[in-house]
Amino acid sequence: MNKSELVNAISERTGESKSAVDAVLSSLEVVVTEQVVLGEKVAITGFVSFEQTMRGARTGRNPRTGEAIEIAAAKGCKVSAGARLKAAVRGT
């Protein structure tokens, strides 16, 4: 399901206009992104959470030559499913 299909589905369920639903989803994306960039965890309890992660510097290996290379520390984003979503997927 892509974003336009999601907008259509939410619009049908809620009776809200597609433009209103699209505006809310776009705002959700902006707010979550801003907060995760700032290092804050964003959680929709029971559904999903987003948080920034740090991966430490490490030594890796070039697969072609076998030479050791230094891999710099990097930031990432972790997305975790909440309990209700996990239960729904399991069918419980």
C-alpha positions, -999 to 999 in steps of 0.1 A, spaced: 0 0 0 15 34 -10 7 68 5 -22 76 -19 -38 42 -12 -34 48 25 -50 83 22 -79 68 3 -85 40 29 -83 64 58 -106 89 41 -132 62 34 -131 49 71 -133 84 87 -154 104 62 -127 131 62 -116 146 28 -86 131 11 -68 165 13 -73 166 51 -60 131 56 -30 138 33 -22 169 53 -23 150 86 -1 122 72 24 148 58 24 166 92 30 133 110 60 126 87 75 160 94 70 159 132 84 124 135 114 133 114 121 165 133 119 147 167 140 117 157 167 140 142 168 158 176 173 124 193 138 121 208 119 89 207 84 91 192 59 64 202 24 57 192 18 33 221 9 -2 211 14 5 174 49 18 164 79 37 178 107 56 161 141 64 176 176 75 166 204 50 170 242 53 170 264 28 154 299 30 167 331 31 146 344 -3 137 369 -21 116 354 -38 85 368 -58 56 368 -49 19 351 -80 4 370 -77 -28 406 -74 -15 402 -86 21 419 -53 33 409 -40 67 391 -6 65 378 17 92 340 23 91 331 56 107 304 60 134 270 67 120 235 76 131 205 55 121 168 52 127 151 23 145 114 16 139 98 -9 162 64 -25 161 42 -21 192 23 -48 211 -10 -44 193 5 -45 159 26 -76 168 -5 -93 182 -25 -85 150 2 -100 128 4 -131 149 -34 -134 147 -39 -133 185 
